[in-house]
Amino acid sequence: MLDVAVHAEPDWGSDTDWQALAERAVAAALERTPQAGWATASVVIEVAIRLTSDDEVHTLNRQYRQKDKSTNVLSFPMIQPDLLDTVTQNSDDGEVLLGDIVLAHGVCAAEAQERNIGVADHATHLIVHGCLHLLGYDHQGDAEADGMEAIERLALDQLGLHDPYPVTED
């Protein structure tokens, strides 16, 4: 079973149900991975999502990644990728903290505007992206990036959202 906890700072606004949006995004990402069965497992899989300011994300990015700038999304996995397959069998208390996802409002809003999409739609994509990082996916090389982007496309299509990686001809 999934347990998604969302904390949204006031800048994110109250016109969007961030809890429901995050739950749908995490579920859609999970469904496209080998861990899809976690959604119905007896173990509670916990994901924490913080919707915050650029300043906070800047601080976290500097502290944990040694990058002195804000970014759109940060993911903090709590499980090593090589242990993901066994976490539901090895939980002592029936709960597994998968990790934390943190989004920066200003960066997210600016990117949404550049793409001519809504902030909620872009935040959905970033939560899907962040969730995949919690599940061990990365985009360091072309092959990894292609695989991760394919999962993101499928998840967002299921949610009725845009392709975040359209192919453009130069």
C-alpha positions as CSV (number, residue, x, y, z in Angstrom):
1,M,0.0,0.0,0.0
2,L,1.2,3.5,-0.8
3,D,1.3,6.3,1.7
4,V,2.1,9.7,0.2
5,A,2.6,12.6,2.6
6,V,2.6,16.0,1.0
7,H,3.6,19.3,2.7
8,A,3.0,22.3,0.4
9,E,4.3,25.8,1.3
10,P,1.8,28.7,0.8
11,D,3.4,29.8,-2.5
12,W,2.2,26.6,-4.1
13,G,-1.4,27.9,-3.7
14,S,-4.6,26.2,-2.5
15,D,-6.3,25.9,-5.8
16,T,-4.8,22.5,-6.5
17,D,-5.3,19.4,-4.4
18,W,-1.6,18.6,-4.1
19,Q,-2.2,15.5,-2.0
20,A,-4.4,13.9,-4.7
21,L,-2.0,15.0,-7.5
22,A,1.0,13.5,-5.7
23,E,-0.8,10.3,-4.9
24,R,-1.7,9.8,-8.6
25,A,1.8,10.7,-9.8
26,V,3.5,8.3,-7.4
27,A,1.1,5.5,-8.3
28,A,1.5,6.1,-12.0
29,A,5.3,6.0,-11.8
30,L,5.3,2.9,-9.6
31,E,2.9,1.0,-11.9
32,R,5.5,1.3,-14.7
33,T,8.3,-0.4,-12.8
34,P,9.1,-3.9,-11.4
35,Q,7.9,-2.6,-8.0
36,A,4.3,-2.2,-9.3
37,G,3.1,-4.8,-6.8
38,W,4.0,-2.5,-3.9
39,A,0.8,-0.6,-4.5
40,T,-1.2,-3.6,-3.2
41,A,1.4,-5.1,-0.8
42,S,0.6,-5.5,2.9
43,V,3.6,-3.4,3.6
44,V,3.1,0.4,3.7
45,I,5.4,2.2,1.2
46,E,5.9,5.8,2.3
47,V,6.9,8.7,0.1
48,A,7.3,12.2,1.5
49,I,6.8,15.2,-0.9
50,R,7.7,18.7,0.0
51,L,6.6,21.6,-2.2
52,T,8.7,24.5,-1.1
53,S,10.7,27.5,-2.2
54,D,13.7,27.9,-4.5
55,D,15.8,29.0,-1.5
56,E,15.1,25.8,0.4
57,V,15.9,23.6,-2.6
58,H,19.0,25.7,-3.3
59,T,20.2,25.0,0.3
60,L,19.5,21.3,0.0
61,N,21.2,21.1,-3.4
62,R,24.3,22.8,-2.0
63,Q,24.3,20.7,1.1
64,Y,23.7,17.3,-0.4
65,R,24.9,17.6,-4.0
66,Q,27.5,20.4,-3.7
67,K,25.6,22.4,-6.4
68,D,25.2,26.0,-5.4
69,K,21.9,26.7,-7.2
70,S,18.3,25.8,-7.1
71,T,16.9,23.0,-9.2
72,N,13.4,21.9,-10.1
73,V,13.3,18.6,-8.1
74,L,15.5,16.7,-5.6
75,S,15.1,13.1,-4.6
76,F,16.4,11.6,-1.5
77,P,16.2,7.8,-1.7
78,M,16.2,5.9,1.6
79,I,16.7,2.4,0.0
80,Q,19.8,1.3,-2.0
81,P,18.7,0.2,-5.5
82,D,20.1,-3.3,-5.0
83,L,17.8,-3.8,-2.0
84,L,14.6,-2.6,-3.6
85,D,13.5,-6.2,-4.6
86,T,13.5,-7.4,-1.0
87,V,12.2,-4.5,1.1
88,T,8.7,-5.7,1.3
89,Q,9.9,-9.0,2.7
90,N,12.3,-7.5,5.2
91,S,10.3,-4.7,6.8
92,D,10.3,-5.2,10.6
93,D,7.3,-3.0,11.3
94,G,5.4,-3.2,8.1
95,E,6.5,0.2,6.8
96,V,9.1,1.1,4.3
97,L,10.3,4.7,3.8
98,L,11.1,4.9,0.1
99,G,12.3,8.5,0.3
100,D,11.7,12.2,-0.1
101,I,11.0,14.3,-3.1
102,V,11.4,18.1,-2.9
103,L,10.1,20.6,-5.6
104,A,11.1,24.3,-5.9
105,H,8.1,26.5,-6.7
106,G,9.8,29.3,-8.6
107,V,11.8,26.9,-10.8
108,C,8.8,24.7,-11.4
109,A,6.6,27.7,-12.3
110,A,9.2,29.2,-14.7
111,E,9.7,25.9,-16.4
112,A,5.9,25.4,-16.7
113,Q,5.6,28.8,-18.3
114,E,8.4,28.1,-20.8
115,R,6.6,24.9,-21.8
116,N,3.2,26.6,-21.9
117,I,1.7,24.1,-19.4
118,G,0.2,24.5,-16.0
119,V,2.3,24.4,-12.8
120,A,0.2,21.4,-11.6
121,D,0.9,19.5,-14.8
122,H,4.7,20.2,-14.5
123,A,4.7,19.4,-10.8
124,T,3.1,16.0,-11.7
125,H,5.9,15.3,-14.1
126,L,8.5,16.2,-11.6
127,I,7.0,14.0,-8.9
128,V,6.9,11.1,-11.4
129,H,10.5,11.9,-12.2
130,G,11.5,12.1,-8.6
131,C,9.7,8.9,-7.7
132,L,11.7,7.0,-10.4
133,H,14.9,8.3,-8.8
134,L,13.7,6.9,-5.5
135,L,13.3,3.6,-7.3
136,G,16.9,3.6,-8.6
137,Y,16.4,5.1,-12.0
138,D,18.8,7.7,-13.3
139,H,19.6,9.6,-16.5
140,Q,23.4,9.9,-16.4
141,G,23.9,8.2,-19.8
142,D,21.9,8.1,-23.0
143,A,20.6,4.6,-22.4
144,E,19.6,5.3,-18.8
145,A,17.9,8.6,-19.8
146,D,16.0,6.9,-22.6
147,G,14.7,4.2,-20.3
148,M,13.7,6.7,-17.6
149,E,12.0,9.0,-20.1
150,A,10.1,6.2,-21.6
151,I,8.6,5.3,-18.2
152,E,7.8,9.0,-17.6
153,R,6.0,9.3,-20.9
154,L,3.9,6.2,-20.1
155,A,3.0,7.4,-16.6
156,L,2.1,10.9,-17.8
157,D,0.1,9.5,-20.7
158,Q,-1.9,7.4,-18.2
159,L,-2.6,10.6,-16.3
160,G,-3.7,12.4,-19.5
161,L,-0.7,14.8,-19.5
162,H,1.7,16.1,-22.1
163,D,4.9,14.4,-23.3
164,P,7.6,16.1,-21.4
165,Y,10.3,15.1,-23.9
166,P,8.9,15.9,-27.4
167,V,11.3,15.2,-30.2
168,T,12.0,18.4,-32.2
169,E,13.8,18.7,-35.5
170,D,16.5,21.4,-35.6
